[in-house]
Amino acid sequence: MQIKGQVIHKSEITTVWQKQLEKQFIVIKEVEHEEDYKNNALAIDFLWDKIDMLKEVEKWDIITVDYNTSVNEYKDKFYNSVRAWKVEVSKPDTSEGKFWESEEDDLPF
């Protein structure tokens, strides 16, 4: 599965469970269907070596994430899992300069 969206949260790396598993997660808000689905966001886990994929990712970046989903049962309760395996970052093009620089200045001072 794949989602393209904007990173609205990036967690710190944490150690969980008894196996000393390192985990980091991000929350992505889908931007392609934003008008149709106002709360269309997804939390995606990055485990072990996949954490390295998040080094270049910053909050508010537009990214595309390929991920797998699964479900686990524990004490008669079911838990969803969303785990990433590929990330592509779309950095904004800044080659034309900053958007706030203008050639004409109409300020009175």
N, C-alpha and C positions, 0 to 999 in steps of 0.2 A: 504494500500500500504506500501511498505517497501523499504528502500535504505540502502546500506552499503557503507561507504566511510570515507574519512579523513576530519576532521574539518579544514577548511582553514580560517574561521573567526568566532569570537564569540562576539556579541555586548554586550553593557552594558544594564542594565535594564532601560527601559524608561516608562514613563506614557503617554498614548495617548488617544485621543478622549475625549469627554465630560464626559464619565462615569468613568474617572480616572482609566483606564485599564492599568495594568502593563504588559509589553511585553518585551521579549528578543528573539533574533533570532540567528541562526547559519547558516553558509554556508558550505555545504558538497560537496566535490568533489568525485564522484563515482570512486572507484579504480578498480572494477572488469572489466569494459569495457573501460578502459582508452585508450587503443590502438585504439579502434574503434571510440570513441567519445571524442575528445580532450577537448571540453568545456562542459563536462557533469557535471554540478554543480546545486545544488538546495538550495534555501534559505527556511528555515523552522522556523515558528513562535512557540514560547512557551508562553502561556498566563496563567495568574492567578497562580494556584497551580502547573502547569506543569513546571514553571520556576525552581522549586526545583530539577527537574531531571537534570539540567545543572550544579549543584554544583560540581560534580566530573568530568565534561567534560572540557578538556583543548584543546587549539589549537594544531593541528597535531595528536590528538587521532584518532584511527580508531573506529567508532561507527556504530551501526545499529539502525535506527530510523523507527518506525511504525508511519504512518501519514495518515491524511485524507485531501482531496482536496475539495474545493467548489468555487463557483463563486457568486459574488454579483454585482448587477446593481446599479449605482448611476449616475443620470443625463445623462442617455442614454450612459453610458460607463460601461464596464464590467471589474471587478477586480478579479484576482485569489487569493485564500487563501490556504496556505499549513500549517496545524497545527498538531503538534506532539502529540502523546498520550503515547508513550513508547520509552525508550532509553536503549540500552545495550552498555556498554563501553568495548572495547577490549584493555586492557593495555598490553604493551609488557612484555614478561617474562624476568626479570632481575635476576633470581635466579642463573644463571651461571656466573655472574660477568659482568663487563663492557666490551664492545667489543674492546676497545682500549688497554686493558691490555693484554700483550702477555708474554709468558714464555721466549722467546728469544729476546734479545735486540741487534740489529745489528747497532746501532747508533755509530758513531766514537767518541763521547764524553761522 
